[in-house]
């Protein structure tokens, strides 16, 4: 399946409905032409440039608690080829033995 980004749209005129005046998001194929009318009122709309969602550092990684709740086992490196379990089921330490 080809990637489908989420585009944001907003009314061009100040006479649109609440939906397009506030702005809305729409999932579209890359190959689709941009929408030109509001799906609710039929008024003219345009794509809005918005900031991308960027993950920095390790904030996007699962916390040990969340990993365990999701059924995953999480390990942390404690030495050369040695890892200690921080969440989930499995051996407490794994290594290259």
C-alpha positions in Angstrom: 0.0 0.0 0.0 1.5 3.4 -0.9 2.1 6.0 1.8 -0.8 8.2 2.7 0.0 11.4 4.4 -2.4 13.5 6.4 -3.1 16.9 5.0 -4.7 19.8 6.8 -7.2 22.0 5.0 -8.9 25.3 5.9 -11.6 27.5 4.3 -10.4 30.1 1.9 -13.4 32.4 2.7 -14.8 33.4 6.0 -18.2 32.2 5.0 -17.6 28.4 5.4 -19.1 26.0 7.9 -17.7 25.4 11.3 -15.9 22.3 10.0 -13.8 24.1 7.3 -13.4 27.4 9.2 -11.8 25.6 12.1 -9.7 23.5 9.8 -9.7 19.7 9.4 -7.3 16.9 8.5 -7.7 14.5 5.6 -5.9 11.3 4.8 -5.0 11.3 1.0 -2.8 9.3 -1.3 0.2 11.1 -2.6 -1.1 10.6 -6.2 -4.5 12.3 -5.3 -5.0 15.9 -6.3 -5.6 18.3 -3.4 -9.2 18.7 -2.2 -10.8 22.0 -3.4 -14.1 21.9 -1.6 -15.3 21.3 1.9 -16.9 17.8 2.3 -19.6 19.3 4.5 -20.6 22.6 3.0 -19.0 22.5 -0.5 -17.2 25.8 0.2 -13.7 26.5 -1.3 -10.8 25.2 0.8 -7.0 25.1 0.5 -4.2 23.0 2.0 -2.5 24.5 5.0 1.3 24.0 5.7 1.7 22.7 9.1 4.7 21.7 11.3 5.8 18.0 11.0 5.7 15.7 14.0 9.3 15.0 15.0 10.5 12.7 17.7 13.7 13.8 19.4 16.0 11.9 21.7 14.6 8.8 23.3 11.2 10.2 24.3 9.6 8.0 21.6 10.8 4.8 23.1 8.4 2.8 25.3 8.8 3.1 29.0 9.5 -0.2 30.8 6.0 -0.1 32.3 4.3 0.5 28.9 6.4 -2.2 27.3 5.4 -4.8 29.9 1.8 -3.8 29.7 1.9 -4.3 25.9 3.4 -7.8 26.4 7.0 -6.9 25.3 10.3 -7.7 27.1 12.7 -4.8 27.2 16.5 -5.0 27.9 19.1 -2.4 28.7 22.8 -2.8 27.7 24.9 -3.0 30.8 28.2 -4.2 29.3 29.9 -5.5 26.2 27.3 -7.9 24.8 25.4 -8.1 28.1 21.9 -6.9 28.6 19.7 -6.7 31.7 15.9 -7.0 31.6 14.0 -3.8 32.5 10.5 -5.0 31.7 8.4 -8.0 30.8 9.1 -11.8 31.0 12.3 -13.6 30.2 15.7 -14.1 31.6 17.0 -11.4 33.9 20.4 -11.1 32.1 21.3 -12.2 28.5 24.8 -12.2 27.2 27.1 -13.7 24.6 27.9 -16.7 26.7 
